[in-house]
Amino acid sequence: MPYEPPPQLAALSLAELAEAVEARRLPAVETWAPARTGESHMRIAADGSWFHEGGRINRPAMVRAFSALLTKDETGRHWLVTPAEKLAIAVDDAGFLATDMDVRKDSDGRPVIAFRLNTDDLIIAGPDHPLRAAGSAEVPAYYLSVRHGTEARLNRSTYGQLIDHALSVSEAETLAVESQGVRFSLIPA
């Protein structure tokens, strides 16, 4: 059956967003402890493109499948984990790219910020998926925690959306956003 991407973020209600997040069934890579390790000969470029032995992987369904196996250890090294083996994968910046965002209000009127990744995963920023500001004041970079230690870097347009939202809810000197009751500073440390 061909892969069908979810609708645009703006077209989904908050309940539909939560349902889409829950519907993504991921393998339990955190429970696997393969004895064999090696090299995958794969790389994730800074723009979110995946490569194998120098050739670009053009099938979105393949990228989506591989991304479900992606982890990052405490040393910062990325791995593709299966029950049989753990293969190193080179990552230029982050394992994922956030390509869109939308802000909603929950039933209590609190803001909820949802992101779409280059793999069509939907992630809601909050205590389990914090936002992180890096870089410098002149050249900031924003990252969203995804899963198993991995992060998504916000692409330029999503970064712009986030800053526009932040400027509408905070002062430039204290640039910050809130999602699921957690406040995230957008000023790099």
N, C-alpha and C positions, 0 to 999 in steps of 0.2 A: 504494500500500500504506500503511495507517495506521501511524503511529508507535507503537511499543510501548516504554514506559520500562523500564529495567533493574530487576531486583528490588531490594528493600531492601538496604542495605549489610550489615546483620547476617546476611542470608541467603546472602551470597557468601563463598566461601573466599578466601584470599589469592591463589591462582592464578587464580580466577575474576575477582577484582578487577583483577589485572594484565592479564588477557585483555580485559576490558571497556574498560580504559584504552586498550589498543592497538587495539581494534576501531573506535574513533571516528576515522573518516577525515575529516581536515580539509583544506580547500583550502590551497594553498601561497601564502597571502597575502603572506608575506615575500619572495616572488620577483616579485611583481607591482609594476610601477612605472607606474601610470596617469598620463597627462598631465593629464586633466581632474579638477578638484576642485570641490566644491560643498557644499551643505547637504542633509542627509537629511530635515530637519524631524522628526527622531525624538529621543526622550529616554528614558533609563533612569532611573527613579525610585530613590530610596534603598532602597525595599523590593523592588527587582528587577523591578518591572513595566516593560514596554516600552510606549511611546506613539508614535503617528504623527499629526502635525498635531492633537494634543490628544486623540485617541481612543485608548483602550487597545487593544493588540494582544492578543486573547484566545486565539488559537490557539497552543498550546505548540510545535507543529512549526514555525511561522513564527518564533517567538522563537529556537528552537534553530538554525534555518537562518541567521538574521541574526547570531546570536552567534558562528557559525563565521567570520564576516567581520570581527569586531571586533578592532581594534588600538589601542594607545595609544603616542603618540610620546614623545620625550624631553622635550617641553614640558608633558606631562600631558594633551594633547588626544586625545580618542577619535575613531576613524574607522571607517567601514565601507568595506572595500577590495574592489573587484572588478577584473578585468583592464582594464575600460574606465574606471572612475572611482573616486575616493576622496572619500567624503562624510562631513562632520563630523557627529557625533552628540553631543548633550548628555548628560552623565552626572552625576547628582546626587552620587554618592559613589563607587561601584565598578561595574564593568561586570557583575559577577556577584554572586550571594548564595550563600554556603555554607549549606545547609539541614539537613545531617546529617553526622555523623562516626562513625568506628568505629576502634578500635585493635586491631591484630593483632600477632603475632610472626612474623618471617621464619624461615627454616630455621636461622639462626644464633642465634635467640632474641632478635634485636633488634626493638624496636617499629617498627611501620609504621602511620602514621595516614592513613586514607583519608577523603576528603570527597566528598559529593554536592552538586552545585550546583543552582540553580533551573532550569538548562537540562538537568538529568539527566546532565551530564558527571560523570565520576568522576576525581578528582585525588588523587594520593598525595603528601603533603608530603615534601620531601627536598631534595637539592641543586638540582634543576631547578624545584622548586615550594616555595620557602621560605615560612615563616610570618613575619609582621611584626606587632609590637605598636606601636600608635599611640595617640593621645589622651593622657590623663593617668592617674595612679594612681586618681583618683576616678571617672573616666569613660574606661576603656580601650576600644579598638577593635582588633579583630584581623583581619588580611588574609592571604589566601593567594594567592601568585603563580599565575596560570592559564596564559596564553600571550600572546605578542606584546605584552608590557608590561602586560597587563591583570591585574586582581586581583579576588578575591571577598572581600567582607566577610562575616564569620561572623555569622549572625543570632543572636538572643538565646538560643535553645535550644542551638544548636551551640556558641556561646560558653560556655554553662553546661557542656556536655559536655566541652569542652576544659579548662576550669578544674578540673572534678572529676577528670579524668584527671591533670592537672598536680599537683594536691594529693595524689594517690595515689602519685606518683613523685618528688616534690621537696618542699622546704620552702617555706612561704609567702614567706619573704624572698628566695628564689632561684627563684621560680616559673618552671619551664621544662619543656619536653617534648622528646622525641627521636623522630625518624622517619628511617628509612633511614640511620642513622649520623650524622645532623646534629642538633645541639642548638639549640633555639629558645627564647630568653628570652621570657617572656610579660609582662615588666615594661616598660611604656612608657618610652622614653628621655627 
